[in-house]
Structures are given as structure tokens and as C-alpha cells.
């Protein structure tokens, strides 16, 4: 029995269509051309809501061209504020030669069909907020646009009676050599009847790009600033119950006693249910901790019932854990002679470099635990029928969300629909789907649709945190001021623990073998020491670069100070002449590109006065995944008050799709990194998180942050690199280095303000 879908009729009422009838309607939509990325399967692809009305929830096809000439383009990756809802359709639109003023963009939900019971992903990769959307889409989506353009040219060729090579596309029209012109709308119906090409047509010459590389505002900007944009937390079904939770303070604790009488007496409360993590399931795929759910007819009733619950919990083995004790354990490991859990890299002969040492330096840096603190708390809307599941989920990885739903329901791939609206912040938290598992379990238990809502206190108290870490760095310098030997020892609790990752790979979430100054120092060693903690951990924005760059770039600054040298000069000497060096992970590091972004920010901040200005200037640089970034920051001290006066950031990401979007990402990531560096830390005692809201986990205020972040983007013709968190690693060390110049206080521990006030 095929499941049915609802779409509105002309009066706004729902029309129930079977899948077969739905496809018949699509096939008969006059004047519409639909192109999907999997050309052979285009007819089976789920289709955008706009094809049949705003109430239709199956989204899918990449391109639709209507008889009136308007163009609908789908964005495949979830948009967490990274701008991919604009950038990805622009790639298609440019190759299509579409008129951007006639383009509408729709966020695509999960595209999945069945293939002998296994999922077939209609759009290939669908994941957002990890810096890979544009690089992964660059070839795919240009091909989508090229196929659509080819079909239009074939239709025009038949209509005008001239060979296709004598036609060209221009801003939504096909133009012949004799000046005749046909709009895409006029050609759409005919183009839709032409057989798809057996191979991808030639792609455009970059010199002919008319959208790529040109600045444009976010397609969702008006809706966001006017409050019209709908997030998952805004969605509802008329018959859905609302569920709120109380999680156990300890992830491995148990429920000792529960009194629900007062809760069930609250008008509107329907049920009180227990949830437990599923044995054997990885972190992020099941309930994050034992919980009690209050299910009610509305949010107010659910929260009132939650308040009246009387619960007693027993701690598990984590009941004695503390962030302070874990840091002490890390320091003891690094100060001792224990072998590392994993030797990440070992170039040359670090042990022998001491014989040539003119100078030695050693320093230890401390990073706190961090929460994601997304603006939109975890939530999930789910409806389960016997043969169908419909969800609205703020997820960065809809395919992973699908896997959780499929495991819990046993439904076939095509029976699970997941809609992904714009997301109110991800930062890696929504790569996990514990909240999806909770919502599905509750919907199964009450046999009705459920709208699960987390509170802010839950969001901070039951996160998959970024682990705190301790970094011990040492360097050997020769008489010519060359870095001969470099050793980094890091201790942390892996974000990959309890996630079915082999022990030999747990280090990969904490360090990168090719991070600076690897490949630039002849004798280089990097060691990782594993810490054991029951506190849940997971992916976080900018990791592992964020914590490592703070240590490395702060240490480079200390090296320069020990030699009484300009820190920029020290960095340029370490980078050396422009060249490309192979990386152990594949690819290369281009020292010329890294040097360039360093010099750009130095020139813009007026670095030549770094020693003479009464303010403090700090600088830092980094590379990741083929992209290069540098920050220069100017600060002033007024007593014990820190004022960030100027921030300049330069980035080189290769070809830029949308310069305005890139600038927004760089500025936003810079402010996010500064906020984290200034104020934020998660601490836990007796196994319980001590922070419960923004009052004790204070995001930076506008007064603490700079009025502006000046962004310099380097033009390039290399394939594009990702940029969603590119600007994060270098902001904190540049800030700390600037603080040292202004105050003579070297901050080696974050959050910076707490440590600065302690040391002043």
C-alpha cells in the first residue's frame, strides 16, 4: 500500500494523493522542466514543495523551470547559517545561465529511495555546517546546471531550426546568431520531453561565469530579519502532543524513585514516560541519558507538569568525575614519562636536536570544555504511521537522522520523509541525533504525533561537549634562529569515544598530523594522551584546529618574544620561501598562500608599529583543508577592562562562490571564536555540569566584541575550499598575543577574561 501525501487545493484544503497519482500530476504539470542530480533516476526523485503547494513536505528536484520563466532551484545541504542555501543554487544557476532575479530557492529535505531495501541517496552527500558543502558540490552541481542548459538548447534548436552550437544561453533565454530569442519558460515544456544526455555536457569556461564570484545577499535574509523564516521548532501538526524531558544528571545514572501524581493532575498532561539509552548503541544515536518525559496537549501544560515531577536519581560511575580532576590528570601525564596513547607524527630525530640547541623554550596551554549553545534548542517533530514516518528535524546530517529513524521503526527507505528547514545553529551538535531517537520513541509509546522540545537548561546540561585539553609544547632553536625541533604533547578525552571508532583512530578528533608547524620543522613530534571521562563528547565547530591553533600560535609568539623579535618576522622565517609541501594526509600546504594572508592582515593593521603603539597588536595564521587564514587584532587595556578595537582577517579559499557570503562566514566565525575565548567554559563536579543557562555560560556581549571585523578575501581560480569555520582557529591566539603586548600578561589558559583578571 503506497503512503499518501497531502497538498493544498485552490481553497487551501488538503488533497490526498497516492505516490503514483502524485507522479502523474508532476508529469502533467504544464510547462515544467525538472532536473535531478541522478539523471537516470530523475523521475523517481522527491520533488520540491513549491511544485504542488506550500503544504507539501516532500522536497527534492534541483531545478524547475515554469512556463512563466521563473526558476526554482533546490539547495541540498542543511543551512545552519553558513549560506549554503544561497551558494549551492548559485553554482547551478550560473551553469544554467539563469536570471538570478527570477530564481527561487527551496531547502531540500532528505532525498532517499529504496534499492533492494538499502537506501539510495538521491542527492549524494547531504551534510551541512562542517565546511565541506561547497567543495563537495562544486563538480556535482555544475553538472546539474549544464544538463538543464543542454536540454534547453536542444529544445531551442528544434524550435528555431538551427544547430545547437549556433545558440547560446543568456540570463534565462536562448539566443540565436540572427538575434532570435526564446525564454526558458517558452522552452521548458519541450525541453522536458527530450531524452537526457548520455554524458555530462561541457561545463562553462570560468571566464564566462556571471554569478559565481559576484556578491549577493542571502536568499533567506528578508525572512530571517522579519521573523517570517520558519525553523523546525516553529513547525507543528494539529494533532501532535508536546513532550518535554527531565534527564538524569549523570549520563550513566539510573532512576531511583518517581512520583507523578502531581504531574498527572495538571490539566492537559497525557502521560509520563521513561526513556533509557539503548544498550550497545553509539553516542549520538540513542537517548543521551536516562530521562522522564512529560507528554501533554500543549507546551505550557507539559512544562507545568515537568515542574511538578518528583524524581530521585542514582549516580553511575561518572558520579565522582570533575573537570578539575581531569585537568590534573592531564597535566600529570604530560609532565611524566608515560608513553603516549598515540604518536601522531615523528619526523627526523627530535631527541638528538638538543645537541645543537642554542635556546630551548617550553610552555603549557589549557583549554576548557565547551558546549554548543545553539540558539535553537534540540527539537523534533515526528508522525509515525504503520507504513510511513514524517519528521521535521533541525539536523546537519539528514542521512544519519534517517538511520536512527529506520533502526527504531524498521520502515523501508522510501517510507521515511525528513524535512530540514533552516537551522538555528549547529556547530556540530546536530551531527548527533539523540533528540531524534527520543522523539521517535515517544511517538511510538503514545501512538500519536509528538513535538519534542528541549529547554535551554537541558541543552547546556546534556550536550556532547568539546573536551577540555592540555597542550605542552617545547622547541629547540639554533644560533641562526631556526626552529630545529618541535614537540607537542596533548591530553584530552576523544570526541570519537563510544562511537564505534577503533582505538587507534581516537586521536583524529583531537589532533591533525599536518597542523602547523608540521612539515616546516625538520624534527617534529606530536603525541596524544587519552583521558577517560564519562561526560558525553562529540563534534564541535572548528575542532581539532580551534584548541591546537591557540596553543601553537601562542607559542610561536612566545618564541618571538624570547628572541626579542617581531612575531611576524618569526612566522615568516618558519614558513620560508613560497613552495608547496606534501602533507601526510594528502594534498599540499602552500607556504606562499599562507605567507600572503599573513602579510595582508599585517599591512592592514599597520603592523610596522607593533612595538611602538600604546595598544597591543597580535597576529596568528593557520591552514586547513586547502584553505588559509590569518588574523591581526588590536586591543587596548583600560584598567582591568579589555577593549577589542580592530580585527582584520584574511582568507584564501580558492575560487569564491559568493564573496558577500564568505565575508559573513569569516566575520561570524571570528566573533564566535572571540566569544568562546573570552568567556566560555563548561565545568563539572561530582559528575554534574555546573552551567545551566546563558547567565553562567555567557556568550560575549556586543560591548565585549569589536564593532567590525574587516575581511580580506584573496581571489583565486583553484577549486573552492570550505569556510564555515575557517576563521575560528586564529582569532583566539591573535587576541591573546595582542593582550600580551598591551598588558605584559601572557594568557595560556582560556577563558581569557577570567585568567587575565587573575594574573593582572
N, C-alpha and C positions, 0 to 999 in steps of 0.2 A: 504494500500500500504506500503510495507516494505521499509525503507530507505536503501540507498546503501552506501557501503564503498569502499574506494579506496586502492588498494595495488599495488606495482610495479611489472611489469613483468620482465623477464630476461634482457630486454634492458633499464629498469628504467622507462618505461611508465606506466601510471595508468591502472589497470584492475578494472572495476566496478563490484562488487559482491553484490547480494542481501544477506540478512541475512541468508536465507535458504541455498543458494549456499555456503555462507561462512562456515556454519556449516558442509556442505557436504565435503568441501575441508579439513576442520580440521579433520573430521572423517577419511578421506582418506590419511592423512599425514603419510607416511610410517615410521614406527618405532618410533612414538612419543607417549609418555605417559603424559597425563595431569591430574593433581590432583587439585581440588579446595577445599577451606575450607568447603563449604557446600556440603557434599558428595552427597546428593540426587540431588543437582542441578548442578553438575559439568558440565553436557553437555550444560547448558544454560549460563555458566559464560562467561563474556567477556574475551578475550584472549590477550596475550602479542603481541606487535608489531613484535617481533622477529620471531613469527610463520609464518608471511606472508610477512615480509619485513619492512624496516625502515620507510616506508611512512604510514604504517597502524597505526591508532591512538587509537583503542580500546585495552586497556591493561587489563589483568585480571588474568589468571590462575596462581597459585602459583608455580607449578613445571612442567617442561617439560624435558623429557629425550630423546635425539636423538639417532639414530642408531649408530652414531659415538662415543657415550659415553659422549658427552657434556651435561651439565645440566643447564637449565635456571630456576631461582627462582625469584619470584616477591616479592617486598617489598611493603606492603600495605599502610604504613603511609607516608605522605609527609616528605621529608627530608629538614629541614631548616638549615642544618649544624650540626645536632645533631648525625649523624652517624647511624640513624636507617636503612638506605639503606644497611648498612653492617651488623648490629647486628641482624635485624629480619631475613634475609635469613640465617644467621649462625645458628640460632635456628633450622630452618627447615633442613638445610644441615647436622647438627650434628645428628639429629634423623634419618635422611635418610642414614647416613653413606656415604655421598657423598665425592668425592675427590674435595676439595676446589679449586685446581688448574684447574679443569675442569668446575667450576661453573661460569656462567654469571648471573648478577643481572639486573633486569629491574624494574624501578619505576612504580608501578601500578597507573593508573588513578582511577577515581571513579568507583566502582562496584555496579551497581544498575539494578534491573529488576522490572517489574510490578507485583503486586499481587492485583487483583481487583481494579486497579487504584492507589494503595498505593505502595510506594517504598519498595522494599526488598533489603537490603544491602548485596551484595554478600560476602563481607569480614567482616561483622560485623563492629566493630569500626574502623573508619579511621580518625585519627586526629593526628597532629604532633606538636612538639615543646612545649608541656605542661608537659613534664616529665612523661607521662603515657604510652608511646608506648610499652616499654619492659614489664612492669608488666602486661599490658592488653593482650599482645601477648604470654606470657610465656606458658600458657597451650594450647591455640588455635594452635599455630604454631608447637609445638612439636607433636600434634596430626596429623597435616598435614604431617609432615615428617614420622611419624610412619605408617600412612596408605600407603604412597608410598612405604616404605620399605617392608611392609607386602605383597603388590601386587608383588613386585619383587621376594620376597621369594617364593610366590606361583607359579610364572612362572618358577622359577628355579627348584622347587620341581617336577613339571610336566616334565620339560626338562630332569632332571637328574634321575628321578625315585626314589627319596628318600624323606622321610617325611620332612616337613618344619622345624621341631625342630632340625634336624640334619644339618641344614645350618646356616651360619652366613654371615653378610654383612661386607665388609671391603673395605673402600676407593673406592667406585664405582664398587665393584664386589661382587658376591655371591660365597662363598667358601663352599665346602662340606667337610665332615670329612676325606674323602680319598684324599683330595687335589685338586680335580677338581675345576675349577674356571670359572665363566661366568661373563662377564662385564654387567653393567647395560644397555649399548647400545644393546647388543645381546638380552636382555630380554624385552626391552621396548615394542616392538610390542605385544608380548604375554601378558605382564602384563596389557596392555591397554584393553584387551578383558575379563579380569577376573572381576566378579561382586565385587562391593565394599563390605567390611565387614559390618555386621550389627551393630557392636560396634567398638570402637577405640581399636586397638591392644595395648598390654602393651608398656609403654614407657621405654626408656633405663634407666639403672641404672646410676646415676651421675658419678660413678667411671669409666664408660665406655665412658664419653664424650671425644672427640678428637679435637673438635673445640671450644666448649663453655669453656671460661676461658683462652683461648690461645690468645695472642695478634696478631692482623692482621691490615694491613693498610686499609684505606677507599677505597671501590671499585671504587669511583669516583675520587680518588686523582690525577691520571695522567691526566685525562681530565680537572680537575679544574686548575692545575698548568700550563698546556699547552694551556689553553684557548679553549679547544675543547668542554667542557661541555656547553650544551645549556640550558639557562634559559627561562622562559616564555617570557621575554622581547626580546629575540632573535628570537622568532617564528613569522611567518607571513603567510598569504595567498596571492597568487599573485594578487588577485583582491580586497584585503582589503584596505579600506580607513583608514587614520590615524586621530585620534581625540585627541586634547589637550583641556584643560579646563582653565577657569578662575573662581574660586569660590568666592562667596561673602565673604568679610572679617568677617562677622558675620553669624553664623550658622542659626540664625533666621531672617536674614535681607531679603530685597527684592530688586529687580532690579528697579531702578528709571528711567534710560534712557540708551539707547543703540544706537550707531551709527556704523553700519557695512560696510559702503560704502568702506572705505579704505581696510578693510579686504577682502571683496569680490573681490576687484580689484587685489589682489595678485594672480599671476599665480599658478594654482594648487588647490586653495581653492574651495571647492564644496558647502559647506553650513555652516551657522552659526545657532546654535540651542540653545534653553534654556532648562535647566533641573531643576526640582524642587523636593524637598523631598516629598515623598508620605504621605499624612495625615494618622495618625494612625499607621504607621509602626515604629518598634523599631529602635533605633540607631543601626547602623551596617548593617541593611537590606535594606536601601534605600540611596539615594543621601545624602551626608554628609552636604551639604549646597547648596542653590541656585547657579547655575552655568551657564556659557555660554560656549558652545563647538564650537570649530573651526574644521571642518571636511575637510580634504584635501587629495590629491592624494599621498602625501609623508610627512615625518616628518618635513623637512625644510619648506615647504610651510605652514604647519599647525602652526609652531612656528612663522613664519613671520606674518602670518595673525593674530595670537593671540596678537602679539606685537602691531598691529595697531588698535586693538579694542578700542573704546571709550565707557567706561562704567561708570555709576554712580549708587551707591548703597545706599539704606536707611538702617540704623541700626535697629535691633529689640530691644527687651527688654534687650538683652545682651550688648548693646552698651555702657553701663556705667560700665561694670564689669572690675575688675582688680585683679590680683593675690595678690597684696599688701593688698587691702581692704579685700580680703577673709581670708588672714592670720590674719589680725587684728580681724576679726570677730571670727575666731577660738580661738585665744588667750583669747578674752573676754568671750567666752563660757566656756572655761576651768578654767578661773580664777573666774567665778561667781558661783552662787548656782543653776543654772538651772539643771533640771533633764535631764539625758542623753536620746538621741533618742532611744538607746537600751542598756540594761545591758547585756553584753555578757556572763559574768561569775561572780558568787558571792559565794565564798567558805568561810566557817567559819563566823567570826564576825569581819570584818575589823574595824568597828567603835570602838569596845571595845579594840583593841590591844594597843591603846595609853596609857592605864593604866600601861602597862608593858614595856614601851619604855625606853631604855637606850640611844638610839640615833635615830634621825629622819633625813631623807635626802629627798630632793625634787629637781627635775631638769626638764627642758623643752627642747625638741628637735624639730627641724624644718626640714622638707623635702620639696624639691621643686617639682613643676610639671615637668614631663618628657615626651619627645616624644620618639617614637620607633626608628626613624632614620635608617631604614633598608637600606642596601647597594643597593638593587634593589627597586626602587620606585614602587608605585602601578601601575599595568598594567593589561590588559585583552584583549585577542584576541577572538572574537566571530563571528561565522557564524550562521545565522538563516535561515532555510528554513521553508516551510509550515508545515512539519511534522518532523523536526529534528533541534536540536541545537548542535553545536560543539564548545567547548571552550577550550582554553589553559589558565590556571589560576594559578598564584602562591598563593595558598591557604593552610593554615594549616588545614582547615576543609572542605574538598570537599563536604561532605553531606550538610553542611549549604549553601555552594555555590549553590548546586543543588536546594535547597529550594527557593533561591532567583530567579533563572532562571525559575523554574517551576511556581512560582507565577506570574511572569511577562509574560510568554509565554503561560501558560495553557497546555503545552505539557505533555504527559504521561511520567512516569519514564524512560522507556526504550528508549525514543526519545531524551534524553539529555545525551550527551557524554562530560565528563570533563577530560581533560588530565592535569596532575600535574607534570611538570618537577621539577628538583631540584630547591630549592627556595633560593634566595639571601637574607636571613634573614627574620625572622618572629617576634620573641619577643612578640607575642600576637596580633600584628597589623593585621595579616592575618587570625585571627579568625573572623574578621568583613569583610563584603563583599559589602560595599558601592560602591567600584570601579567596582564590577561585575554588580551591578544594573545599574550604569552609562553606561557601555559598552553595555549591552543588550538594554537599552532604545534608545541609539544612533543607534544601528544596526536596530532596529525596525523603527526608524524615517527615515533612509536613504535607507532602504531595500537593504543593501549590507553588506558584512563582515566589521567589524570595529576592528581596533587595537588601543585601548585606552592607552595613555601614560601620566602619571603624571610627573611633574618636581620636582626637589628637593625642591624648594621653596614651592610648594603645599604640599609636603609630610610633611614638618615641620609645615606649617601654617594651615593645615586641617587634624589633626590627632585625634584619640581617645586617649587622653592623660592619663597618670597616674596622678591622682590628687595629688597636694601638701597636706601635712598633718602636724599637730602639735600634739606632744605627751607630756603629762605631767605625770611624774612618781613620786611616793613617796613611801618610805619604812620605816618600823618601825623595829628596831634591838634591841634585848635584850642584857643583860650583858654577855651572852655566845657567842655573835656574831652570833646568829641565826637570820635569817630573819623571823620575826613574822607576819608582814602584808605587803602586796604589793598592790598598786593601780595604774592602768594605765588608763588614760583618753586620748582618741584620737579624734581629729576632722578632718574630711575630706569630700570630695564630692564623693559619692559612684560611683564606676565604673559600677554598675549594674542599675543605674538610667535610666529611659526611655527604659528599656529592658524587659518589661513585667514581672518583678520580684516583688513579694509582698513587701510592705514597711517593713514588719517585717524581711525580709531577706537581705535588702540592706547592712547591716553591714558585710556580709560574704565575700565581696571582699576586706574589709579593715582590718579585724582582724581575728584571729583564737582563738577559746576558749581555745585551748590546747597549745598555744605557751608558750615558757619559760617565767617566771618560774612557770607557772600553774602546779598544782599537786605537786610542790616541796615546796611551801609556804603554811602553814595551813590556813591563812586568806588572800584570794586573790580576788581582784575585778578588772574587766575590763569593761570600759564604752566606748560607741561610740557616738559621737555627729555629726549629719549630717549637712553638709554645702550645700547650694543651689547654683549651678552655671550652666550657660547655655553652658559653654565650654564642648564640647564632650569628653567623657571619656570611657575607655574600658579596656580590659585585657592587662596586661603588664608583661613582664618576671620577675619572682620572687615575684610577689605580691601575698598575702599581706605580705610575710615574709621579703622582702627587707627593707621596711621602718621600720617595727616593730623591726627587729633584730638590726638595727642601734641604736634605742633608748634603747632597753633593754640591749644589751651587752655593750653599752657605760655607761649606768647607773650602771651596775654591777662593771665596772671598777672604777667608781666614789665612789661606796660603799667601795671597797677595799682601795682606797686612803684615804677615810675619817677615816678608821680604821687603817691606816698605815700598810697595809697588802699586801702580794703578791697576785695579782689578780688571779693567778692560784689557790692558796690556797682557796680564797674566792669562786671561782666557784666550786671547788671540794667539799667544805663544803655544798654548796647549793644542789649539785647533790646527796650527801650522798652515802650510801652503794649501790653496784650494786643490782638492783631489777627492776622488771617490774611493772609499774603503769598503771592502766586503764585510757584511755582517754575518754572524753565525746563524742567524735565523733566516737568511736570505735577503736579497736586496743590498743596498749600499747606504753609507752615510756620506753625504756631500758636504765636506767641510767648508767649501766656498759658499754654499747657500746658508749654512749656519753662521758663518762669519758675516755675511751680508745683513742678516736680520739683527745681529748684534750691533753692527755699525749704524744701522738705520735708527735704532732706538737711542743709541748713544748720541748721535748727531742731533736728534730731535729734542732730547732732554738737556742739551747743552753740557755734555759730559766733560768737556775740556775744563770746566770749572769745578769738577767733583771735589777737589781738595780745598778750594778757596771759598765756596759758598757756605753761608751760615746754616743752610738747610742740609739735610742728608740726601745723597743720591745713592741708589742701589741698582744693580743690574744682574740679570741671570738669563740663561739660554738653555734650550733643550731640543731634542729631536724625537719624533715618534712616528712610526708607520709612514715614512717618506715625507713627513711634514716638519717644518722648522719654525721655532718660535723664540722670541726674546722679549723681556720686559725691562723697562727702566722706570724707576719710581722716585719721586721727590717727596720728602716728608719734612715736617717741622715739629719741634717739641716746644710746647708752651707749659712749663712746669711739668706736671705728670700727664699732660694731655697730648696725645699724638694726633697730628693733622696730616692726612694724605693730600698733598697739594696737587700733584700731577702724576698721571700714569700714562705711559706710552707702551704700546705693544705692537710688534711687527711679526707678521706670519707669512710663510711661504708654503702654500698648499698645492702648487702646480696650477693647473687651469682652474679658474674661479667661475663657478656657475652663476652665482648671484652675489656680487660684491656687497650689496647692502645687507643681505642675509648673513654673509660671512662676518661683516663688521659687527652685527648684532650678536652673533655667537661668540666672537672674541671678547667683546665688551661684557657680555653676560657671564661668560666663564671666568673672566678676570674678577668681577665683583663677587661671584660665588666663592672663588678661591680666597679672596681677601676676607670675606665674611667668616669662612671656616678658620682661616689663620688667626684672625683677631680674637674670636670669642669662643669657638665651639669645642666642646669635649663631652663625651659620654663617659661617666664613671659608674661603677657598680660595686656594691658592698653586700656581703652575705648573699651573693648571687643575684641581687636585685638592682636594676637600673635606678639611678638617683634622679634622673631628669624626667619631668612629666609634662612639660609644655614649653612654649617659647619664652616664658619667664625665666626658666633655668636652663634653657638651650637657646640663647638669644642670637638670632640672626642679626647681622650688622644693621644698624640704623643708617638712614641717609646721611646723618651728620658724621658718622664714622667713615663713610666711603667718599671717594673723590667725586667731584661734581661731574667729571667727564673722564672717559677712557679714550685716548686718542689711538686710533687703529691705523696701522700702515699695512697694506696688503701688497705683496710682491706679485706682479703679473708673471704668468708663465704658461708654457704650452705643453707641459708634461701632463699625463693623466691626473685627474684630481685626487687629492687625499682628503680624508675626513677632518672635520674641525669642531665637532660638538664640544670636546673638552680639551682641545689643543692648547688653549691659553691658560689652563689651570696650573700646570706644574711649576711655571716660573714666577707666578705672581707672589707667592709666599716668600721664597728666598730673596727676591728683589726687594720686597718690603723689609725683611729682617736685615738685609745688608744696608738699606737706607737708614733704618733705625740705628744701626751701629755707628754710622757716620754722624748722625745727629746727636746721639746720646752717649757714645763710647760704651754702650752696653751691648754685649753680644748675646742675642737670644738664641738658645739652642733647643728650647722646649716650646711647643705650642700647646694651648692657645697663647698668642703673643702678648696680649694686653695683660693677662694675669701674671705672666713671667716677667714682663718689663716692669710692672709696678713693684714686683717683689725685689727686683735687682737694683732699681733706681735708688 
